[in-house]
Amino acid sequence: MIIYKDVFTGDEIVSDCYPIQSYNSAVLEIEGKMALECSDLIDPTQGLGSPTDQYQETVLHVINLVASFNLQETPFDKKGFITFIKDYIARLQQYLEQYNPERVLSFLKDSQEAARDIISRFDEFVFFTGESADPRGGLVMMYYKNDGIVPFFLCFADGLQAIKI
């Protein structure tokens, strides 16, 4: 199995257990699913640890990728997103200049193309950070395609490090 971690924060973002395609050479598109998450709660009227504890099952509708990697929703207005994405692309460019210089030109072309597309459809997206919610890290950008049912996520590929476990 391969876990993809944010190169700046070390947060786990996705794994190869999810369907992953190339959106373009700079961006990955990951298909998510709605899922049910169940948890048992002790009935607070019965006290803790009592032999007669009553359990109540709670069922939540979650998006599997968000729940599995504890992604943190983060709000953006359009202006704030534009500021963030310009800075993030510049930081990734510096990272690539140091670790993978032959990727820089194609990264810049495709990342800017993807950023323009995301900005043009800004209201369709919900934004997430990794578990640490560190603002230095990358974003996971969720949207729905035509059916409005299946969530898809975009991540900058060069901002992820593949770790085989």
N, C-alpha and C positions, 0 to 999 in steps of 0.2 A: 504494500500500500504506500502511496505517496501523499504526504501532508504538505500543503503549500503555506509557508509562513511569510508574513510581512517582513521585508528586508530591513525596515527601520525600527520596528517595535518587537519583532519576534512572535507576534500574535499568530495563532493558527487561524487561517481564513477559510480554507476549503481542502478537500481531499479528492483523490481520483475515484472515490466511490460515487461521485456525482457526475452526470453527463457534462463534459466540458468540450466546448468548441472554440475555434478562433473567430472572434468578431472581426479582427484584422490582426496584423502582426504584433500590435502593441497591447491588445485588449482580449481577454478571455471572456466567454459567455458561458455561464453555468446555469443549468436547469435545476430548479428547485421543485418542491411539492408541498402542498398543504398536508399536514399530518395531525393526528390526535396525540396529545400527551396526557397521560393519566398520572395522578398522584393520590396517595391515600393520606388523609388528614385525620388526626385524632379529634373526636368530638370534644370541644372545649367544656361542655357541660359535665363531662364525666371525670375530669381530672387526669393528670398524666401518670402513666405507669400502673394504673389500676387494672386488675384482672378483668374488669368488665368494660374496658375501653371500647368505645364505639367508633368505627371508622366510616368516614364519608369519602367517597371517591369524587375527585374533581377532574373533569375532562376539559382540556384547553385545545383550541385550534391554533396550531403554530405552523410556521414555515420551517421545513426540516433543516435547511442550511443555517438559518438564524439560530434555531434552538441548539443544533449540534455544536456549533462553534461559539455560542454565546455572543453573537454579534450584537453591538449596541447601536440602536437607532440614534441618529444625530440629525438635528434640524439644520437646514440651510435655506436662506433666501437665495435668489438667483445671483445677486451681487456677491454675497459671501462665497457661494460655490465657485464663481469665476475667479475670485481672489485665491481660493484654496487650490483650484486645479492648475492655475498658472504656476504657483509656488511648488506644487507637488511634481509637475512635469519638469520644472527646473531642477529640483532635488534628484529626481530619477535620472535626468541627463548627467548630472555630476557623478552619480553613482555608476552609471554606465561608462562614462569617460574613464573612471578608475578601474572597473572590473570587466568591462566588455565593450571596448571602444568601437569595434566594428559594427555594433548595433545602434549607435547614436543616431545616424542620419535616418534610418528607416523608422526608428522609434519616434523621433521628432515628427516626422511626416504623419505617421499613423496615429500617434497619440493626440496630435492637434486636430486631426480629422475626427477622431472619436469624441474629443472634448466639444467640438462644434456641434456634432450630432446630439450629444447629451444636453448641451445648453439649449439647442433648438426645441427639445422635447422636455425641458426641465420639469414641468409640472407632472410628468408621467412617472417620475422617479422618487424612490424613498432611499435615503442614504444611511449606511451603517459604517461603523468603525469596528476594529477588532475588539476582543474582550477587554483590553486595558483602556479602551476609549482614548488612547493617546493621540492627540491632534497631529503629531508628526507622522503618523502612519497613513497608509492608503485608505481609500474608501471602497466599500462594496456597494454598488449602485443597483437597486432592484427596480424592475419594471415588469409589466405584463404585456405579452404580445396580444394579437388580435382577439384571442378567446377570452381574455380577462380572467382566466382561471389559474393558469400555470405561471408561477413567478420565475423570472430570469434575472440573473445577476451579472454585472459587468465588473471586472477587476483589471487593473493594469498588470499585464503579465510580467513585465520587467520589475515590478514592485513586489514580486513573490519569489521565494526561494523554495525549490522542491527538495523535500527531505524524505528519503526512502526509509521506511521503518519496517 
